[in-house]
Amino acid sequence: MKVAEFHPDGLVLAIGLENGVVIIYDIRTQEKAISLDGPNSSSVKNIQFSNKGFQIAVCWENSDICRVYSLHKQCEFVEIKHAG
């Protein structure tokens, strides 16, 4: 495990791994709910849920990409790339 962040409701935990994957666990069932692959295999640097918990933003080490995943739309995402 590299980074962890609780959902605003406290019932979901996102864990960022050193292989670039983010695993989201349901605390109530203690089971994996979702696995999100990153753009590469770099360590997850930061995870942040939105205020209402509908989205999750993820950044990776040595990467200029941040992905914002929609947790209510089959984990579709948009990429934000740092220019410069």
C-alpha positions as CSV (number, residue, x, y, z in Angstrom):
1,M,0.0,0.0,0.0
2,K,1.2,3.5,-0.9
3,V,-1.7,5.8,-0.2
4,A,-5.2,5.4,1.4
5,E,-8.2,7.7,1.5
6,F,-11.7,7.3,3.1
7,H,-14.9,8.2,1.2
8,P,-16.7,11.1,2.8
9,D,-19.4,8.7,4.2
10,G,-16.7,6.6,5.8
11,L,-18.0,3.4,4.3
12,V,-15.6,3.1,1.4
13,L,-11.8,3.0,1.5
14,A,-9.5,3.6,-1.6
15,I,-6.0,2.2,-1.5
16,G,-3.4,3.2,-4.0
17,L,-0.7,0.6,-4.7
18,E,2.9,0.8,-5.8
19,N,2.0,-0.8,-9.1
20,G,-0.3,2.1,-10.1
21,V,-3.6,0.3,-9.3
22,V,-6.3,1.8,-7.0
23,I,-8.5,-0.7,-5.1
24,I,-11.7,0.5,-3.6
25,Y,-13.1,-1.5,-0.7
26,D,-16.5,-1.6,0.9
27,I,-15.9,-1.3,4.6
28,R,-19.3,-3.0,5.5
29,T,-18.6,-6.2,3.6
30,Q,-14.8,-6.0,3.8
31,E,-14.6,-6.9,0.1
32,K,-13.1,-5.3,-3.0
33,A,-15.7,-3.3,-4.8
34,I,-13.7,-1.8,-7.7
35,S,-10.1,-1.9,-9.1
36,L,-9.0,1.1,-11.1
37,D,-5.9,0.7,-13.4
38,G,-3.7,3.7,-13.8
39,P,-2.1,5.0,-17.0
40,N,1.2,3.3,-16.2
41,S,2.7,1.2,-13.4
42,S,4.1,4.0,-11.3
43,S,3.2,4.3,-7.6
44,V,0.0,6.1,-6.7
45,K,1.0,9.4,-5.3
46,N,-2.3,10.9,-4.2
47,I,-6.0,10.0,-3.9
48,Q,-8.9,12.4,-3.2
49,F,-12.6,11.9,-3.2
50,S,-14.9,14.7,-4.2
51,N,-17.0,16.3,-1.4
52,K,-20.1,14.1,-2.1
53,G,-18.0,11.1,-3.1
54,F,-19.2,10.8,-6.7
55,Q,-15.7,11.2,-8.2
56,I,-12.2,10.2,-7.2
57,A,-9.0,11.9,-8.4
58,V,-5.8,10.0,-8.6
59,C,-2.2,11.1,-9.4
60,W,0.8,8.9,-9.9
61,E,4.6,9.3,-9.2
62,N,6.7,10.6,-12.1
63,S,3.6,11.3,-14.2
64,D,2.0,14.5,-15.4
65,I,-1.4,12.9,-15.6
66,C,-4.3,13.0,-13.1
67,R,-7.4,11.0,-13.6
68,V,-10.8,11.8,-12.3
69,Y,-13.0,8.7,-12.2
70,S,-16.8,8.8,-11.9
71,L,-17.8,6.1,-9.4
72,H,-21.4,6.3,-10.5
73,K,-20.8,5.9,-14.3
74,Q,-18.9,2.5,-14.5
75,C,-15.7,4.3,-13.5
76,E,-15.4,6.3,-16.7
77,F,-12.6,8.9,-16.3
78,V,-11.2,12.0,-17.7
79,E,-7.5,12.7,-17.8
80,I,-6.0,16.0,-16.8
81,K,-2.4,16.5,-18.1
82,H,-0.1,19.0,-16.7
83,A,1.4,21.1,-19.5
84,G,4.9,22.2,-18.7
